[in-house]
């Protein structure tokens, strides 16, 4: 029950801070962050969906909102027109740079400041083991 509580409340707390302070959801933050780390700040939408842990439909809606704000641009993949590319714009880069410190501080406050150094190391190992069991194929990009 404790794990269930953490899995429900931590994402909600992360979402609340980003919505309050930055006007974006945690999912949208993940999209911007994923694009910010990609070569040329560009990914195929299908790859971005995997990275963001969302369906293509959910990703498309979120990217549409980010596009309206000028933070992401979609375009056909020039190497294969069946795919769509998402690119982080300069304005989007500015948004993720501005949003990151508050988000990182919130994660630190909610998770890492509540643990000892030994517990942080244990959390890393526990997380790796759970991820290995839930993602045996290793498709999770954070592995």
C-alpha positions as CSV (number, residue, x, y, z in Angstrom):
1,X,0.0,0.0,0.0
2,X,2.9,2.3,0.7
3,X,4.3,1.7,-2.8
4,X,0.9,2.4,-4.3
5,X,0.7,5.6,-2.4
6,X,4.1,6.7,-3.6
7,X,3.2,5.8,-7.2
8,X,0.0,7.9,-7.0
9,X,1.1,10.9,-4.9
10,X,4.6,11.6,-6.2
11,X,3.6,12.1,-9.9
12,X,0.7,14.2,-8.7
13,X,3.0,16.4,-6.5
14,X,5.5,16.8,-9.4
15,X,2.6,17.7,-11.8
16,X,1.2,20.2,-9.3
17,X,4.5,22.1,-8.9
18,X,5.0,22.4,-12.7
19,X,1.5,23.4,-13.3
20,X,1.6,26.0,-10.6
21,X,5.0,27.5,-11.3
22,X,5.4,26.9,-15.1
23,X,2.0,26.3,-16.5
24,X,3.0,22.9,-17.9
25,X,2.2,19.3,-16.9
26,X,4.8,16.8,-15.8
27,X,4.1,14.9,-19.1
28,X,4.8,18.1,-21.1
29,X,7.9,18.8,-19.1
30,X,9.1,15.2,-20.0
31,X,8.5,15.9,-23.7
32,X,10.5,19.2,-23.6
33,X,13.3,17.5,-21.5
34,X,13.5,14.6,-23.9
35,X,13.8,16.8,-26.9
36,X,16.3,19.0,-25.1
37,X,18.7,16.0,-24.8
38,X,18.2,14.7,-28.4
39,X,20.6,15.3,-31.2
40,X,19.5,18.6,-32.9
41,X,16.8,18.7,-30.3
42,X,14.7,16.5,-32.6
43,X,13.1,13.1,-32.3
44,X,10.6,11.1,-34.3
45,X,7.2,11.3,-32.6
46,X,7.2,7.5,-32.2
47,X,10.5,7.6,-30.3
48,X,9.4,10.5,-28.2
49,X,6.2,8.6,-27.2
50,X,8.5,5.8,-25.9
51,X,10.7,8.3,-24.1
52,X,7.7,10.1,-22.5
53,X,6.0,6.8,-21.7
54,X,2.8,7.9,-23.5
55,X,0.7,6.7,-26.3
56,X,1.1,8.4,-29.7
57,X,-2.4,9.9,-29.3
58,X,-1.6,11.4,-25.9
59,X,1.8,12.6,-27.2
60,X,0.2,14.2,-30.2
61,X,-2.3,16.1,-28.1
62,X,0.5,17.3,-25.8
63,X,2.8,18.3,-28.6
64,X,-0.1,20.2,-30.2
65,X,-0.4,22.2,-27.0
66,X,3.4,22.8,-26.9
67,X,3.3,23.7,-30.6
68,X,0.6,26.4,-30.0
69,X,2.9,28.0,-27.4
70,X,5.8,28.0,-29.9
71,X,7.9,25.5,-27.9
72,X,7.8,22.6,-30.3
73,X,7.6,22.3,-34.1
74,X,6.4,19.3,-36.0
75,X,7.6,18.4,-39.5
76,X,7.7,15.4,-41.9
77,X,10.8,13.2,-41.5
78,X,12.9,14.0,-44.7
79,X,14.4,10.5,-44.6
80,X,11.0,8.8,-44.4
81,X,7.8,10.7,-44.9
82,X,5.8,8.1,-42.9
83,X,7.2,9.6,-39.8
84,X,6.8,13.0,-38.1
85,X,9.6,14.8,-36.3
86,X,9.2,16.9,-33.2
87,X,11.8,19.6,-32.7
88,X,12.4,21.8,-29.7
89,X,12.4,25.5,-30.7
90,X,14.6,28.1,-29.2
91,X,11.6,29.3,-27.2
92,X,11.1,25.7,-26.0
93,X,14.7,25.5,-25.0
94,X,14.2,28.6,-23.0
95,X,11.1,27.1,-21.3
96,X,12.9,23.9,-20.3
97,X,15.9,25.9,-19.0
98,X,13.6,28.1,-17.0
99,X,11.5,25.2,-15.7
100,X,14.3,22.8,-14.7
101,X,15.6,24.4,-11.5
102,X,12.2,24.5,-9.8
103,X,11.4,20.9,-10.9
104,X,14.8,19.6,-9.7
105,X,14.4,21.4,-6.4
106,X,10.9,19.9,-6.0
107,X,12.3,16.4,-6.7
108,X,15.1,17.0,-4.3
109,X,12.7,18.2,-1.6
110,X,10.2,15.4,-2.1
111,X,12.5,12.5,-2.6
112,X,16.2,12.9,-1.9
113,X,16.1,15.3,1.1
114,X,13.9,12.8,2.9
115,X,16.6,10.0,2.6
116,X,20.0,9.3,3.9
117,X,22.9,8.8,1.5
118,X,22.7,5.1,2.1
119,X,19.0,5.1,1.3
120,X,19.6,7.0,-1.9
121,X,22.0,4.3,-3.0
122,X,19.4,1.7,-2.0
123,X,16.7,3.5,-3.9
124,X,18.9,3.4,-7.0
125,X,19.4,-0.3,-6.7
126,X,15.8,-0.9,-5.9
127,X,14.7,1.2,-8.9
128,X,17.0,-0.7,-11.2
129,X,15.7,-4.1,-10.0
130,X,12.0,-3.0,-10.3
131,X,12.7,-1.5,-13.8
132,X,14.5,-4.8,-14.8
133,X,11.4,-6.8,-13.8
134,X,8.9,-4.4,-15.4
135,X,10.9,-3.8,-18.5
136,X,12.8,-7.0,-19.2
137,X,13.4,-6.1,-22.9
138,X,15.2,-2.9,-21.8
139,X,13.0,-0.5,-23.9
140,X,12.8,2.1,-21.2
141,X,15.1,4.9,-22.2
142,X,16.1,5.7,-18.6
143,X,17.7,2.3,-18.1
